[in-house]
Every structure is written in C-alpha cells, then in structure tokens.
Amino acid sequence: MGSFAAEKPIPIIFDTDIGTDVDDAYALVLAARSPQLELKAVTTLYGKVEVRSAIARKLLLLMGKDSVPVASGPSKAIAGHDSFWGGWEGKGLLATNEEVHGVSSKPARDVMIETILASDRKVTIVSVGGLSNVAAALETMPSLRARIERLIIMGGCVRPLLIQGKPIPPRRETNLRNDVDAAEIVFKSGVPITLAPAEVTFRTKLFFRDFELIEKSSSRLAQAITALTSEWEPRLRGFMKSFGVEAYYTDGSVMLHDPLAVCLLVDPTVATVEPLRIRIELGKHPDGKREIRIIADPDGPVSIDLVTDVDLAKLSRIATDAVVR
C-alpha cells in the first residue's frame, strides 16, 4: 500500500451504514476531526437511510462540521433484497421524532460523483458499509475510476475468522454480503483497493481504559458517543457469547472495525498491510443467502492491499483521542 502521508490533508468521502453498530460513529469522528484528512462528503446506505443520514448529520453538527454534505443512498441491495436493520439506530443521539435538517435531497450516488469531479485532487473513498453507493457511482460514470485515488474497504473475509482459536462463521461479516453484486462491480473496477477484512477487525477493541476517558468527558460529542456505545455494547456481548468468545472482549467495550479503515489514512503504522492477488466468486450459502468469496490466488485477476494485522492499543488510543481532544 505504501505511505498515505501527504503535505495536504487527504480528501475523502466517508461511505457508511452508520447507526446499527457504534463503530461507524467512531470512524466518522476520526474522519471529521483528523487534521490529516479533508472530509468532503458522507454518504449512507441500507435500511432506513433517512435515519442513518440524520445520525451522521447530527454528529457532524456536534463537531461543528455542518458544511460537510450528507446524502442518503439506497435502502436495498442491487438485487432488491432488504439489508439488516437493527431497530435501535439513533437511540441516545436522536430524540423521538427529531428532525435533523441539512441532509442533501440528492441521492448519495450523485453527491459522490459531484464531490469527486469537483475536487482538484483525486479522492479516497472509505467504505465501511456495503458497496452499493460506490458501485452505483462507478456504473453511472465509468470514467470516475480515474479520479479515485483509492478505495479503503472494511469488509469481507479472506482468511479464517478466528477469535481465541474459535471460528466465527464468515457469514457474520455483513458489509460485502449485504450487496454481493455491488461488491463484485467494485472489486473488478480496477480502482486501487485496500481491504480491512473481518478476520482482522473482529480482533479490534476499544479498551475500557480508553472508553473511560470518553465517559468522563463533558463535551456534547463525547456524551453522545458514550450513549451510542452504551446502546450497542450489551447487544455485542450477547452476540459474542453465542459464539463462546466473550472472554476475548473482557478488557474492551466495543469493536473498532470501521475506525481501522479510517486510521489507515490517519496513521498507517497502525496496521500491517500486504499486497495480495485474489479472485472473486459469487455463490450461495446453505442458508440460501447469496455470498461473495474473496479467494487468495497468485494468478487471480484482482490485486489488492490486505490488512493482515493491527496494533490494537494504538488504534484504541487514536479513536479515543479523536472524541475527547
């Protein structure tokens, strides 16, 4: 992957299914408040996208970033099926029936295209949800790929997903599985890709010693992040217990899947990244759901940069500092 260090802040679009898991919120804060980055736009997707966009917009307002456009993408995958929706999105941040003004009336695809074309430099897209918005933009304007510096994607599995030696079913990775057609389009687009896969991000954690700093902060942003974290944490505990790996997370609050993707730009030393050739296969799981397989293949047609390891403590500190600074 090389170094992303630059004299000027790196222009980025943050593409997210923010709201269900709190990690998107931590990632958005890191994207918006890191001096190494210039957040050009936020695009949302899946489920009740108007709620996801309201969450993103409200967090940006709390950070004084009201000039950053927020736009909603599709609620469904290309194939037309619904994507996961938890039902608790926005609790602790949005009041009941609260209207958050300032979300763009344009679809995310168009805002993504316009933002990239208007930039005087190539734009990096950090995608931490599914890839429906990115695929739609590339399908609408194929020439756009030449103006994208890189796609940093959180999602997929390349190698076994193990926690303390216990396997987590790969289908628990939802980002790419939510829209496998979009994922295929994006991976075969020719745009440079860095992938932070689930087998690495499931090991990440926001250590309690760091979360306590957020809890103690009196800022409105920190209070909002604390509330969102407290809403998600018990749900995560139940999820991990069902796979018998809850012991791994006894020293941490929540996982930092999505902040890792942003942190690759903020501080590339947080992770080990290796070049890899892959091939993409679409198929069906025995449960009937379509799935995408990313298979390491030295003769594969697609070349990516793969995150293979992460400095857990450094990532936790960086995510925390972005909230409490």
C-alpha positions as CSV (number, residue, x, y, z in Angstrom):
1,M,0.0,0.0,0.0
2,G,2.9,2.4,0.8
3,S,2.5,5.5,2.8
4,F,-0.6,7.7,2.6
5,A,1.3,10.6,4.2
6,A,0.8,13.9,2.4
7,E,1.6,17.5,2.9
8,K,-2.0,18.4,2.3
9,P,-4.9,16.7,4.0
10,I,-6.2,13.7,2.1
11,P,-9.6,14.4,0.5
12,I,-12.0,11.6,1.4
13,I,-15.7,10.5,1.1
14,F,-16.9,8.5,4.1
15,D,-19.5,5.9,2.9
16,T,-21.3,4.3,5.8
17,D,-24.2,2.3,7.2
18,I,-23.9,4.3,10.4
19,G,-26.3,3.6,13.3
20,T,-26.5,-0.1,14.0
21,D,-23.1,-0.8,15.4
22,V,-21.4,2.2,17.1
23,D,-18.1,1.7,15.3
24,D,-19.3,3.8,12.3
25,A,-19.8,6.8,14.7
26,Y,-16.2,6.5,16.0
27,A,-15.0,6.2,12.4
28,L,-16.9,9.3,11.4
29,V,-15.5,11.3,14.3
30,L,-12.0,10.2,13.3
31,A,-12.6,11.1,9.7
32,A,-14.0,14.6,10.5
33,R,-11.5,15.6,13.2
34,S,-8.2,14.3,11.9
35,P,-6.0,17.0,10.5
36,Q,-4.6,14.5,8.1
37,L,-7.9,14.3,6.3
38,E,-10.3,16.6,4.5
39,L,-13.8,15.1,4.8
40,K,-15.6,16.1,1.6
41,A,-18.9,14.2,2.0
42,V,-20.7,11.5,3.9
43,T,-22.9,9.0,2.1
44,T,-25.2,6.5,3.8
45,L,-27.0,3.3,2.8
46,Y,-29.2,0.4,3.8
47,G,-32.4,0.1,5.8
48,K,-34.0,3.4,6.9
49,V,-31.4,5.6,5.2
50,E,-33.0,8.8,6.4
51,V,-32.3,7.8,10.0
52,R,-28.7,6.9,9.2
53,S,-28.2,10.2,7.4
54,A,-29.8,12.0,10.4
55,I,-27.3,10.3,12.7
56,A,-24.4,11.3,10.5
57,R,-25.6,14.9,10.2
58,K,-26.2,15.2,13.9
59,L,-22.7,14.0,14.8
60,L,-21.2,16.4,12.2
61,L,-23.2,19.3,13.8
62,L,-21.9,18.4,17.2
63,M,-18.3,18.6,15.7
64,G,-19.0,22.0,14.0
65,K,-18.7,20.3,10.6
66,D,-22.1,21.5,9.2
67,S,-20.6,22.3,5.8
68,V,-19.9,18.6,5.1
69,P,-22.7,17.3,2.9
70,V,-24.6,14.2,3.9
71,A,-26.6,12.2,1.3
72,S,-28.7,9.0,1.5
73,G,-28.2,6.1,-0.8
74,P,-30.3,3.0,-1.4
75,S,-32.2,1.2,1.3
76,K,-31.9,-2.1,-0.6
77,A,-29.2,-4.0,-2.4
78,I,-28.9,-4.1,-6.2
79,A,-30.8,-7.4,-6.3
80,G,-33.7,-5.8,-4.4
81,H,-33.5,-7.5,-1.1
82,D,-33.6,-5.8,2.3
83,S,-30.4,-5.3,4.3
84,F,-30.0,-5.7,8.0
85,W,-31.8,-3.1,10.2
86,G,-31.5,-3.4,14.0
87,G,-34.2,-1.1,15.1
88,W,-32.3,0.8,17.8
89,E,-30.5,3.2,15.4
90,G,-30.1,6.7,16.8
91,K,-31.1,5.9,20.4
92,G,-29.0,8.1,22.7
93,L,-28.4,10.6,20.0
94,L,-31.7,11.5,18.3
95,A,-34.8,12.5,20.2
96,T,-38.1,10.8,19.4
97,N,-39.3,12.1,16.0
98,E,-36.4,14.6,15.9
99,E,-35.9,16.2,12.5
100,V,-32.3,16.8,11.6
101,H,-32.1,19.4,8.8
102,G,-29.4,19.7,6.2
103,V,-29.3,16.3,4.6
104,S,-29.0,16.6,0.8
105,S,-32.0,15.9,-1.3
106,K,-29.7,14.4,-4.0
107,P,-29.0,10.6,-3.9
108,A,-25.7,9.5,-2.5
109,R,-24.5,8.3,-5.9
110,D,-24.8,11.8,-7.4
111,V,-23.2,13.5,-4.4
112,M,-20.3,11.1,-4.6
113,I,-19.9,11.8,-8.3
114,E,-20.1,15.5,-7.9
115,T,-17.7,15.6,-5.0
116,I,-15.1,13.6,-6.9
117,L,-15.4,15.7,-10.0
118,A,-15.2,19.0,-8.1
119,S,-12.1,18.0,-6.2
120,D,-8.8,19.4,-7.5
121,R,-7.1,16.1,-6.4
122,K,-8.0,12.5,-6.5
123,V,-10.4,11.5,-3.8
124,T,-10.1,8.5,-1.5
125,I,-13.4,6.7,-0.6
126,V,-13.5,5.0,2.8
127,S,-16.4,2.5,2.6
128,V,-17.4,0.9,5.9
129,G,-20.9,-0.3,5.0
130,G,-21.8,-2.1,1.8
131,L,-20.6,-1.1,-1.6
132,S,-23.9,-0.1,-3.2
133,N,-23.2,3.6,-3.4
134,V,-19.7,3.1,-4.8
135,A,-20.9,0.6,-7.4
136,A,-23.8,2.9,-8.4
137,A,-21.3,5.8,-8.9
138,L,-18.9,3.7,-11.0
139,E,-21.8,2.2,-13.1
140,T,-23.2,5.7,-13.7
141,M,-19.9,7.2,-14.7
142,P,-17.2,4.6,-15.5
143,S,-14.6,7.3,-16.1
144,L,-14.9,8.2,-12.4
145,R,-12.4,5.5,-11.5
146,A,-9.6,7.6,-12.9
147,R,-10.4,10.3,-10.3
148,I,-10.5,8.0,-7.3
149,E,-7.1,7.7,-5.5
150,R,-8.1,4.5,-3.6
151,L,-10.9,2.6,-2.1
152,I,-10.4,1.6,1.6
153,I,-13.0,-1.1,2.3
154,M,-13.9,-2.6,5.7
155,G,-15.5,-5.9,5.0
156,G,-15.2,-9.4,3.6
157,C,-13.1,-12.4,4.8
158,V,-10.0,-13.6,3.1
159,R,-8.7,-16.0,5.7
160,P,-10.4,-17.9,8.5
161,L,-12.2,-15.7,11.1
162,L,-10.9,-17.0,14.4
163,I,-11.1,-15.5,17.9
164,Q,-9.0,-17.3,20.5
165,G,-8.9,-20.2,18.1
166,K,-12.7,-20.5,17.8
167,P,-14.2,-20.0,14.4
168,I,-16.8,-17.2,13.7
169,P,-18.9,-18.1,10.7
170,P,-17.8,-15.9,7.7
171,R,-21.4,-15.1,7.1
172,R,-21.3,-12.9,10.2
173,E,-19.4,-10.5,8.0
174,T,-22.3,-8.4,6.6
175,N,-20.8,-5.5,4.7
176,L,-20.0,-7.2,1.4
177,R,-22.7,-9.8,1.9
178,N,-25.4,-7.1,2.1
179,D,-24.9,-6.4,-1.7
180,V,-22.7,-9.0,-3.3
181,D,-23.4,-7.6,-6.8
182,A,-22.1,-4.2,-5.8
183,A,-19.1,-5.8,-4.2
184,E,-18.3,-7.7,-7.5
185,I,-18.6,-4.5,-9.5
186,V,-16.3,-2.6,-7.2
187,F,-13.6,-5.3,-6.9
188,K,-13.4,-5.7,-10.6
189,S,-13.5,-1.9,-11.3
190,G,-9.7,-1.5,-11.4
191,V,-9.7,1.1,-8.7
192,P,-6.9,0.5,-6.2
193,I,-8.3,-1.2,-3.1
194,T,-7.1,-1.6,0.4
195,L,-9.2,-4.2,2.3
196,A,-9.5,-4.4,6.1
197,P,-11.2,-7.8,6.4
198,A,-13.3,-9.2,9.2
199,E,-10.7,-11.7,10.4
200,V,-8.6,-8.6,11.5
201,T,-11.3,-6.2,12.5
202,F,-13.1,-8.7,14.8
203,R,-9.9,-8.6,16.9
204,T,-10.1,-4.9,17.5
205,K,-11.5,-3.4,20.6
206,L,-12.0,-0.1,22.4
207,F,-10.2,-0.8,25.6
208,F,-12.1,0.1,28.8
209,R,-9.2,2.3,29.9
210,D,-9.8,4.5,26.8
211,F,-13.6,4.4,26.9
212,E,-13.4,5.7,30.5
213,L,-11.8,8.9,29.1
214,I,-14.7,9.3,26.8
215,E,-17.3,8.7,29.6
216,K,-15.6,11.3,31.8
217,S,-15.5,14.0,29.1
218,S,-18.2,16.7,29.4
219,S,-18.4,17.6,25.7
220,R,-21.6,17.0,23.9
221,L,-19.9,14.9,21.4
222,A,-18.4,12.6,24.0
223,Q,-21.7,12.3,25.8
224,A,-23.4,11.3,22.5
225,I,-20.7,8.8,21.7
226,T,-21.0,7.4,25.2
227,A,-24.8,7.0,24.8
228,L,-24.4,5.3,21.5
229,T,-21.7,2.9,22.8
230,S,-23.8,2.0,25.8
231,E,-26.7,1.2,23.5
232,W,-24.6,-1.2,21.4
233,E,-22.3,-2.8,23.9
234,P,-24.8,-5.2,25.5
235,R,-26.0,-6.4,22.1
236,L,-22.4,-7.1,21.1
237,R,-21.9,-9.0,24.4
238,G,-24.8,-11.3,23.6
239,F,-23.5,-11.8,20.0
240,M,-20.0,-12.8,21.2
241,K,-21.4,-15.0,23.9
242,S,-23.3,-17.0,21.3
243,F,-20.0,-18.0,19.7
244,G,-18.2,-18.6,23.0
245,V,-15.6,-15.9,22.6
246,E,-16.8,-13.3,25.1
247,A,-13.7,-13.8,27.2
248,Y,-11.6,-12.1,24.5
249,Y,-13.5,-8.9,25.0
250,T,-13.4,-8.7,28.8
251,D,-11.0,-5.8,28.6
252,G,-12.8,-3.9,25.9
253,S,-16.1,-2.1,25.3
254,V,-16.9,-2.4,21.6
255,M,-15.1,-3.4,18.4
256,L,-13.4,-0.8,16.1
257,H,-14.0,-2.3,12.7
258,D,-14.7,0.9,10.9
259,P,-12.2,3.2,12.7
260,L,-9.4,0.9,11.4
261,A,-10.3,1.7,7.8
262,V,-10.1,5.5,8.5
263,C,-7.0,5.0,10.7
264,L,-5.1,3.5,7.7
265,L,-5.0,7.1,6.4
266,V,-4.6,8.9,9.7
267,D,-1.7,6.7,10.9
268,P,-0.6,3.9,8.5
269,T,1.7,2.5,11.2
270,V,-1.4,1.2,13.0
271,A,-1.6,-1.8,10.7
272,T,0.4,-4.3,8.7
273,V,-0.6,-4.3,5.0
274,E,0.5,-6.8,2.4
275,P,-0.2,-7.0,-1.4
276,L,-2.3,-9.9,-2.5
277,R,-3.8,-11.2,-5.7
278,I,-7.4,-12.5,-5.4
279,R,-10.3,-13.8,-7.4
280,I,-13.9,-13.1,-6.7
281,E,-16.6,-15.8,-6.6
282,L,-20.3,-15.4,-6.0
283,G,-22.3,-18.3,-4.6
284,K,-25.0,-19.3,-2.1
285,H,-24.6,-20.3,1.5
286,P,-26.6,-23.4,2.6
287,D,-29.0,-21.0,4.3
288,G,-29.9,-19.7,0.9
289,K,-28.3,-16.3,1.2
290,R,-26.0,-15.2,-1.6
291,E,-22.5,-14.6,-0.6
292,I,-19.2,-13.4,-2.0
293,R,-15.9,-15.2,-1.6
294,I,-12.6,-13.4,-1.8
295,I,-10.0,-16.1,-2.6
296,A,-6.3,-15.6,-2.4
297,D,-4.9,-16.7,-5.8
298,P,-1.4,-15.9,-7.1
299,D,-2.9,-15.9,-10.6
300,G,-6.0,-14.0,-9.6
301,P,-7.1,-11.1,-11.8
302,V,-7.5,-8.6,-9.0
303,S,-4.7,-7.1,-6.9
304,I,-5.5,-5.6,-3.5
305,D,-3.6,-4.4,-0.4
306,L,-4.8,-6.6,2.5
307,V,-4.6,-5.6,6.2
308,T,-3.2,-8.6,8.0
309,D,-2.5,-7.3,11.5
310,V,-3.3,-4.3,13.7
311,D,-1.8,-2.5,16.7
312,L,-4.8,-2.9,19.0
313,A,-3.7,-0.4,21.7
314,K,-2.7,2.3,19.2
315,L,-6.0,2.0,17.3
316,S,-8.0,2.3,20.5
317,R,-6.0,5.4,21.6
318,I,-6.4,7.1,18.2
319,A,-10.1,6.5,18.2
320,T,-10.4,7.8,21.7
321,D,-8.3,10.9,21.1
322,A,-10.5,11.9,18.2
323,V,-13.5,12.0,20.5
324,V,-12.0,13.7,23.6
325,R,-9.5,16.1,22.1
